Amino acid sequence: MKNFKPYYAVIFTSTRTEGDYGYNEMSALMESLAKNQDGFLNIDSARNEVGITVSYWESLEAIQSWKQQTDHILAQQIGIKDWYKWYNVKICKVEREYEFNK
């Protein structure tokens, strides 16, 4: 691992309510906005009964900035009202990584 710089991961785990209520459109908008946010690195997401979205950031300040982004605040409010039965957020520092790719 050459020149690895630690970064942060925000792990958002959730269970959804029934129905879309504009969720898919807002999800696409949030991803697009996050990608343009200072300090954003990448995003991974998967959903079955439980959804997991992990976004990667250069710093805790970048994460805080994203949390306070106006459209993101609106999405959080709608999420609590309409989209989620439950969610959990974890913020972790990534000290190293590795992968396998065939």
Buried (B, 14 or more C-beta within 10 A) or exposed (E): EEEEEEBBBBBBBBEBBEEEBEBEEBBEBBBEBBEEBEBBBEBEEEEEEEBBBBBBBBEEEBBEBBEEBEEBEEBBEBBEEBBBEEBEEEEEEBEEEEEEEE
